[in-house]
């Protein structure tokens, strides 16, 4: 499992570095403890781009029927909860600029809660509705040449992610995607 995580981390960092040349900021929907957020902040260090983080900080929402999986029994409502303060402290301890952090369920966010333009979006909502809402939120804000990475695509523990992405992509036949481990990379 560590090898998969290392490959995914390397891929995220490579894509994030490539996105530095695209107009817009970086966003992460579903930051949990901020592991990926810290990596993105390192990439952005010394640039004028901002990092925006979104999370309920209350753990996972309730599953829908699209999320049901015997393999994913551990992913229950309320798990993966962490406080906004804990995430902020991780940035301070790492001597990295504290990003813009918005505490909200994705369903409560509007376009006004996001930056004007997005160069890089990392979506890690774990469940069908969260990914569906994340894609809808970032889509109209994505810059030409930007990239969306969806985490947990084709993960048997979280089948709702794949279902939400596949439904979204079915209406956008001309979009190029690449799969690396459980990352689905959507290039614009």
N, C-alpha and C positions, 0 to 999 in steps of 0.2 A: 504494500500500500504506500509506503514511503517513496518508492521509486516512481509511482504514478504521480504523487504529490510533487516530487522534484521536477518531473517532466512538465507538469501543468504550470508550476511556478516559473520555470524557464520560458515557457511559451507566453505566459501573461506578460512577463517582463520584456520580452522581445517585441511583442505587439504594442505594448505601452510606449516603449522607446520609439518605435516607428510612428506612433500617433502624435509624437511631439511636433511633427511638421504640419499637422492638420489644425486648422483654426478651431478654437473652442476649448472648454475645460474637460476635466475627467470626472465621471460620476461612478459611484458604486451603490447599487440598491441591494441591501442585505449585507451589512458589513460585519455582523456578529461581534467578535472581539477585536477586529481590525487587522488581522494578519495580512490580508491582501492590501488593505488600505495603507499600511506602513510601507509596503513595497512600492505602491504607486506614489506615495509621498516622496520616497527616495528618488524615483524617476523624475518627478517634477521639480526637485530641488534645483534652485538657480534659474527657473523659468518663471514667466508671468502667468502661467496657467494655475488655476485653482482646482482643488480636490473637494468634491461634494459627496457626503455620505448620508445615506438614508436607511433607517431601520426603526422598527417598532420599539426595540429595546425591551420587549415583553415576551420574546420567544416566538415560536411559530404560531401562526393562526390555526384555526381548525382546518382539518383536511376536507377535501371534497371527494366525491366518488372517483374522480380522475386520479387521485393520489393514492388510492388503496393499493397496497402491496404487502405481501407477507414479509418480503425482505426489508421493508421500511418500517417495521413495527416500532423502532426506536424514535422515529420522527413524529412525536405526538404534540398536541397543542401545548404551548408554554415552554417546551424544551428549547434550548439554545438562547436563553435569556441572559442578557448582560446589561449593565447600565451604560448610559451615555457618558457618565463621568469616568468609568473604567476605560472606555475607548479613548477619551480625551487624555487621560493620564498616561496611556501608552505612548502617545505622540510626544508629550512633554518629557517623559523618561528617555525617549529616543532622540531628543533634541531636533525634532521635526516640527514644522509649522502645523498647528492644529487646523484641520480642515473645517469647512462649513459642515456642521452636523445637524441634520433635521430628524427629530424624533416624530415618527408618524407611521401609521399603516399605509401601505402603498395606495390603497383605495381612497385615502384621505388627501393624497397629494394632487396638485394640479400643475399645469405647465408653468405657472408662475413660481413654483417652488424649485424649479430646475434652472440651471444657467441658460443664457440666451442661445448658446451654441455648444454642442457636445462633440468632442473629438474621439473620446474613448468612454465606453459604458461597460461596466462589469455588473452583470445581473446574477445575483446569488440568493434568490428568494425561496429555493427549495421546493415550493409547491406550485401546483397548477395556477391558481388564481393570482398568486404573487408574481409569477413570471409573465402571465398574460397582462397584468396591470403594468409591470415594469416595461415591457415592450411597447405598450401603448403610450406610456409617459415619455420615453426617450425618442421614439421614432421621428416625430416632427422636429425635434431639436438637433438631430444628428447632422454634422457637417459632411459635405462631400469629401470622400476619402476617409471618413471616420470608420470606427469599428465597434461592434457590439460583441461582447463575449458572454455567453450564457453558460454558467457552471451547472454541473450535474445533468447535462444532456446525456441521454441513453444510460442513465444510472438506474439499475433495477430497483434500488431502494426508494427512488423518487420519480416514479413514472409520469407524474403530472407535469414535470418540467418538459419532457419530450413531447407530450401531447399538446401543451400550450404553444411551444415553439413550432411544431409541425402545423398546427392550425393557423398560426400567424403567417408562416411561410407559404402556405397554400394559396394565400391571396396575393403573394408577391413572388411570382415565378422567376423573375429576372434577377433575384438576389443570389450572390455567390456565397456559399458557405464552405467551411472546412471543419472537420472534426478531429480533435486531438485529445485522446483519452476521454474524459467526460466534459470537455470544453467544446462548445459549438461556436465557431468564429464566423461572424456575419460581417463581410466587408462591403462597404458602401462606395 
